Amino acid sequence: MVLLMAVSFSFAQTKNVKEAKSIANDVKPNFKQAEQLIGEAMKNPETKDLADTWDVAGFIQRRINEEQMKNAFLKKPYDTLKVYNSILKMYEYYTKCDELAEIPNEKGKVKNKYRKANASSMLAERPNLINGGIQYFNLDKNKEALKFFATYVESASYPMLADKELAKNDTLLPQIAYYATLAADRVGDKDAIIKYAPAALSDKDGGKFAMQLMADAYKAKGDTVAWIKALEEGILKFPGNDYFFANLVDYYNSSNQASKAMEFADRMLSNDPNNKLYLYVKAYLYHNMKEYDNAIEYYKKAIAADPEYAEAYSNVGLVYLMKAQDYADKATTDINDPKYAEAQAVVKKFYEEAKPFYEKARALKPDQQDLWLQGLYRVYYNLNMGPEFEEIDKLMK
């Protein structure tokens, strides 16, 4: 009796699969009923591992899409999101069907009767994965958008679509991988960023940003080795993007690896000797090492490369102030000492040398007071420039 009930239940589930397909194929299909029937079969132990179950599940989603698009063609009301979501589900179900159909039978043979037709349906609707992702992205529903973009990217490596060589032939793939990376960033999914960013690196507009997001994701996960590797790769792939070089040098510098940072700066300068950032960074490294004359030399080279480089002008002024302070700290403070006047003249000279650089920084970026306000305050004070000092003093308050 128990055996009979089990056989009967199994038969009922198989019948559900066939009935669900029949209902979906009606002239006036009841999709709610069809989805309910196939949903039960997809969960039942007797039918959930059958390729036919998932084939019918995918077929139902294809039919939902067809009916919605028919309404659109006839200018009847239709649900755009339902169109897109049916395609997303169709991809999920047909992929599962293919996976099960590829399992060898008891004779060790694979007889996948579903692949050709299902692959054809998937390829025909693949562009709508992009459209669905964009619609959700624009609605700021980034978790949903990520599912669409991710499915598009991953489908390029589906075995059932392998003969199309999508990874090689799909010119939109890098762009959509970039969209997937952006959506993943919006929801804070670092693993997804790391997963999809590599496919986006060849995108003309978004590649450098995908590389940056990937580097940031590794850093956020605490994977310093991968972060540094991503920064180095970013420098090689996108030499015009300052982010990678600046962050790598900053890391070396902050982790007491100044010599390694300098070595890297020299390597980059050997390839691009007039790059203002590389020159500035080398100056900055000398600056931190208190090799002031070398720092001034390279800041001035950076200025020669870009005469409107306000930050470089500001830092030349700062180095002269540091030289003034260091010299004053070592010099005599005894006004009766014969060397006192000579020492004060040297200190004054440093402030005089700093003055035009700070003033130029102010002229270039008057609204960015952190580049010049404190510096000019000290310069005008130590050079006894009354009116100029009073003006700066008011700005300080």
N, C-alpha and C positions, 0 to 999 in steps of 0.2 A: 504493500500500500504506500509506504514512504517513498519507494523507488518510483512508483507510478506518479506520485505527486511531484517529485523532482523533475521527471521527464516532462510532465504537463507544464510545469512552471517554465522550464527551459524553452519548450515549444512556444509558450505564450510570449516570451521575450523576443524570440526569432520572428514571431508573427508581428510583434510591435514594430520591428525594424521595417518589415515589408509594408505594413499598413502606413507607417509614417511617410515612406517614400510615395506611396500611392496618393495619400492625402495632399502632399506637397505638389504632386503632379496634376492635381485636379484643375479644371478650368477656373473654378473659384476656390482656391486652396484655403484651408483652415490652418494657417501656420502655427497658431498657438497650440492646437491639438497635436500637430505633427512634431513640434519641438518638445512637447510634454512626453510623447511616446518615445521619441529617440533619446530624450534625456534619461528616461528610466533604463533604456537598454545600454546607454553609455556608462551607467553606474553598476549595472547588474553583473555579478561574477560570470554568468553564463555567456554574456554577449559583449562585455566591455573590452575583451581582447580579440575581437573579430574585426578584421579589416572592413568587412561589409558594413558594420555598425557605423564606423567613422566615415565611410564613403557616403552613406545615406545622410549622416549629419551634415557633411559638407554640401551634399546635393540640396538639402533643405535651405541652407543659407544662400546657395546660388539662386534658388528659385525665389527666395525673398527679395534678393537683389533684382532679379529680372522683373518681378511684378512691380516693384517700386519704380524702376526705370521705364516700364511701360506706361505707368501713370504720368511720369514726367514727359514722355513723348506725346501723350494724349492731352497734355496740359491740365492734368488733374492734380490735386494735392498729393504730394509725396514727402517722405521723411528722409532728408539728406543724410542725417546721422545714422539712420537705420540702414541706408544703402552702404555707407562706409563700414559700419560695424558688422554687417552681414559678410562683407568681404574679409574682414579681419578674422572672423570666426571660421569662414570657409578655409582660409589658409591654415588655421590651427587644426581643423578636423581632417582636411585632406593630407596634411603632413603626417598626422598620427596614422591615418589609413595606410599611407605609403610605408611608414616604419613597420607596421604590423605585416603588411603584404610582402615585405622583403625577408621575413623570417622563413628559413627553409622548412619544407614539409617533412613528413616522416621518412621520405626517400632522399632527403637532402637537397631537394630541388626548390627553386624559387619561381613561383608563377604569379607575377604581379600584373593582374589584368586591369588594374585601376590607373596606373601611372600615366599613360599617354593622355587619356581624356582629362584627368584631373589636372595634370600639368598644363594642358592647353587652357583650361578654365582659369587657372591661377595666373598664367602669363597675361591673359586678356585683361584681367582686372588689376594687375599689379600697379599700374599708375594711380589707381584710386586709393592705394595705401598712402601715397604721397598727399593726395587731396584730403583724405581723412585726417592725417597728421597735421596738416596746415590748418584745417578748420579748428581742430581742438587746440592747437598752439595759439591761434588768434583769439580763442575764447579763454585763454589762460588756464586751460585744463591740461597741464603739462604731463601729468602721469598718463593720461589717455593718449596724448600726442606721441609720447615716447613709445608706447606699444606699437603704433602704426609705423613710425620711422624705423624702429628696431626690427620689426617684421620685414620691412622692405630690405633693409641692409642684410639681415640674416638669410633671407630667401636666396640671395646671390650664391650661397654655399649649400643650398638644399640639394641632396643627391638626386631628387626627382626632377630638378631643373638643371642638372649638371651639363647636359648636352648643349645648353644655350651659352655656357661660359660667361655668365652674367658678371662675374667679378672682373673679367677682362673687357667685356664688350659694353657694359652698361655705363655710359658716360655721366649719368646722373648720380651714380652710387656715392662718389665722394661728397657731393652736396647734401644728399639725404643723410649720410653718416654725420655730417656737420650738424644738421638739424636735430638728429638723435642726440648728439653730444650737448647741444644747447638745451634741449628739453630735460636731459638728465641733470644738467647743471642747475636748472630751475627747481628741480625737486630734490636737489642735494644728494643725488645717487652717484657717489664717487666711483663705485664699481662699474656702473653703466658708462660713465664718462671714459674710464680706462678701456672698456670693451669696444666702444664705437669710435673713439677719437682716431685710432690708427688708420681706419678706412677713410677718414676725412682729410688727412694730411695733404693729399694731392688736389684738394679743392682750391681753386684759384683765389677766391676771396676769403674763405673761412678756414683754410688750412692752418694758418699761423695761430688763429684763435683757438682752434681745436687742440693744437700742440700745447698752448698755454694752459688751457683748461685741464689737459691731461697731466701736465707737470704739477699744477696746483692740487689736483686730486691725489697724486702720489704723496705730496707734501702733507696734505690733510690727513692721510692715512698713516703718516709717520714712517713711510718707506723712503728714507733718505737716499739710499742707493739708487732706487728707481727714479727718484726726483732729480738727482744730479745727472743721471743718464739722459732723462728727458730734456733737461736744460741744454746739455751738450748736443743732443740731437737737434734741438730747436735752433741752436746757433748755426749748425751746419746747413739745415734745411731753409732757415729763414734769417740769413745774415743781416737783413735790413731791419729786423725787429729787435729793438733794444732790450726787451723784457728778459730774454734768455741770458744774454751776456751779463747784464747788470745783476741779475739774481744769482748767477753762478759766482761772479766775482765777490758779491756781497757775502755769500755763504763762506767762501774760502777766507775772506778777510775777517768775518765775525767768529770763525772757528780757529783762529790763530794759524791759518795757513796762508799767510801773506805772500810767501815765496811762490806758492802754487798759483795764487791769484795773479801775481806778477808774470809768472811764466805763461799763463793763459793769455793775459793781456798782450804780451810780446808776440805770442803766436798769432793772435788776431791782427795785430798791427803789421805783421810781416805780410799778411794777405791784403790788408787795406790800410796803408800807412797814413792816410789823411782822414780816416774816420774820426769824427769829433768825439763820439762816445768813447771809443777805445783810448784816445788820447786823454780824455777827461778822467777815465777810470785809472789809467796809469798814474796820472797826476795825483788823484785821490789816494791811491795806494802809497805813493811817496809821502804825501801829506800826513797820513796816519802813522807812517814810519818815522816821522819827524825829519825826513830828508827834504828840508824846505826849499833849497835851491833847485833840486830836481823837480819838486812839485811845481814850482813857479814856471820852470821851463816847459813842462808838459801842459800846464793850464794855458800858457801863452800859445802853444802849438794848437790846442783845441780852439782858442780864439781865432787863430789864423785860419783854421779850417771853417769857422763860422763866426764872423765878426759880430754877430748879434747873440752870442751865447752868454746870456746874463749870468747863469750859474757859475760859469768859468771865471768871469770878471769878479764876481763876489768872492769866490774862493781864493783868487790871487790876493785880493785885499785882505782876506782872513789870514792867509799865510804870512803876509807882511806884519800884521798885528801880532801873530804868534812869535815871529822873529823879534819884534820889538819887546814883547813881554819876556821872552827868554833872555834877551840881552840885558834888559833892565834888572832882572832877578839876579844876574851875576855881577852887575856893575856896582861900583861904590855908590853909597848914598850920602857920603860925607861931603858936604859942599866945600870943605876946606882942602879936600884931596885934589892934587893937581890934575888927576885924571877924570874928575867929576864932569867938567865942562865938555871934555872930549866924549865921554860916555853919553851925556845927554844929547849931544849933536848926532851921534849914531842912532839913538832911539828916535829922535825927531825925524831923521832921514827915512826910517822905516814907515813912520806915519805919513810922511809926505808921499812915499811911493804907493802906499795903500789908497790914498785919497782918490786919484783919478779912476781907479778900478771900481771902487764903491760907487762913485758918482756915475760912472757909465752903467753899472748894474741898475741904478735908480732910473736913469734915463730910459733904459730898455724896458724895465718892468716896474713902473712907478707904483702899481697896485700890489706888488709882491714885496711888502716891506721887510719880510724876514731875510731878504737878500742883501739889504743895505742899511736898514735903520740903526741897528745896534752898532754896526761897523762905523757909520758916519758919526754917530754919537761919540764914540771913542776917538776918532780921528780929529773931529773939530774941537773936542775938549782938550786933547793933548797938543794941538797946534794953536791953541788960544784964538780960535776963529769965532769971536763973539756972536755976531749976527747969525751966522750959519748954525752955530751951536744952539742958540735960542730957538730957531725954527725947528730943529730936530728934537729938542727937549720938549717942545709943545706936542709934537707928534707922539712922543713916548708916553704922554699922560692920557 
